[in-house]
């Protein structure tokens, strides 16, 4: 076990999908619903962010000025989609269109209780289809790191994202981590 407060090195991989794969949005399982959050409040986004990313060391948005995060959430170039079933949130994805021709899959993930139910690939396929459906998109980007779920990078690659660069970073852990070696450079 590596205790919270330990500084660790990790690798961030930046990926691109340079051409539209022509994916259709798959149907969700019965009882699942995907909804676009219109100008979501900061607390809503941070609840999603924490529910999905807490154990994967998602902390960057907590380190930013809340007004800057809220401005990002209110930007019309951003879409926040939430997956719910059985009355509770199962996951979300956020598409950001920061400049003409580019869509960034800024966030994507499932809450721990929804992992392993066959939703990840389906939700990612929907995110990719929605990104490419926006007029003028020429490149879809995403990044992940070795602190994320170990299936993240293989899933992105299997869906057609190609690594374009890597970067070694350091972070102080906010939670205890199992030292399985998958998160370390």
N, C-alpha and C positions, 0 to 999 in steps of 0.2 A: 504494500500500500504506500502510495506517495501522498504525504499529507498536504492539505490546503496550506498555502503560503510558500510552497516550494516553487522556485523559478525553473521552468523547463523550456527546452527548445522544441519547436514543431515546424513542420513543412506545410506551406500553403501552396496549393496547385491551382493555377488559373487555367480555365478551359474555355474553348469557343466551339460553337456549332456554326460554321461559315455558310452553310446552305440549308434551306428549308427541307426537312425530311418528309414533308407532306403528311404528317400524322393527323389522323382524325381524333377528336376527343372521344375516349371510350365512355361507355355508360358507367355510372357509379353503381355499386351494389345497392340493392333495395334498402331503403331507410337512410341512405347517405345523401347529403345535400351539400352543394358548393355554392357559396354566396360571396358576392363582391361587397366589401366594406367601403362605404362611401365616406370619405374624409374621416377615417377612424380616429377616435381620441387616443391620446398617448397611452393611457392606462390599458386600453384594449390591446394595442400593439405589444406593449411590454408584457402583458399577461401571456399572449401567444409566444412571444420571443422566449420568455422564461420557461413556459411549459414544454416547448420543444427543445430549447438549447441549454437549459440549466446544467445538465450533466455533461455537456460537450463544451463547456467553457465559453458559451456565448455571453460576452460581457461588454462588448464594445459600445453598444447603444446606451448602456448605463453610465458610461464614462463621458458621454457627450452632453452638451447643454440640452435640457429638455425642450427648450424652444426650437433648437435646430432639428431635433428628431420630429417634433410636431410639424414643423415646416415641411420636412421630407414627406411625412404622411399626408399632408394636405396638398402636395404638389399634384397637379392633374396628370403628370407624366408617370405617376406611380399607381399600381393596382395591387390591392391586398385581398386575397381570396382565402376564405376559411372553409374547411371541410368539417361538417358536423354529422353526427349520427347518434341515435339514442338520447338526444337532448344535450350532448356535450361535444366539445371541440376535439376532433381527432388529428387535425393538422392544418397547415396553411402554406401558402406560397405568396411571394411578393415579386411582382414584375416592375422593373424600373426602366424607363425609356429616357436615359440621361441626355442623349444627343441623337440627331437624325441618323437612322439606319441601325442603331444599336438598342438591343434589349438586354438587360442584365437580370438574371434570376437572382435577385438580391438575397432572398431567404427561401428555404424550402425545408419542410420536415414534418414529422409526425410526433405526437406526444408518445411517451413510452408505452402507454396502455394500448396504443393502436399499431405499434410495430409488430410485424410478423403476421398480419391479417390480410396481406396481399394488396394493401392500399398504396404503398410507396410508389411502385412503378406506374400504377394507374394515375395517381395524382401528378407525378412528374410528366407523364404523357400529356395530361390535360394542360399543365403549365406550359409545356413546349408548344402545344397546338395554339394556345391563347397568345403566346408571345409572337409566333409567326403569323397569326391572323391580323395583327396590327399592321396597317399599311406602311410600307417603306422599310420594314425591318430587313436588314441585310446580314446581321450577325447576332447570335444569341450567346451571351457569356454567363459564366457561373464560376465560383471558386469554392474550394473546400480545403480542409486542412486535416492533418493527422490527429487533431484533437476531436474532430467530428466522428460521427458514427462510422465504424470501419467499412460499412457497405456503401457509404456515400460516393467515394471516388469510383469504385467499380460500377455502380449504378449509372453515374453520369457518363462514363465511357461506353457502357453498353447501349446507351440511348443515342450515341453519336457525338458526344462532346469530345473534343480533342485537346489534350494538354498543350499549352503554348508557352508556359514558363512556370518556374517554381521559385519559392523564396523561403529562406529559413528565418524564423522569428523566435522571439522569446516571450513568455507570458508567465505571470505568477498565478498558480492555480487557486481558484476560489473554493474548490471542493476537493475532498480526498479522491484520489484516482487509483484504480487497480493498475499496478505496474505490469501490464501484459506486453509491453513493448510496442504495441501498435500506434501509440501516440507520440513516440519519441523518434527523433531524427537519428 
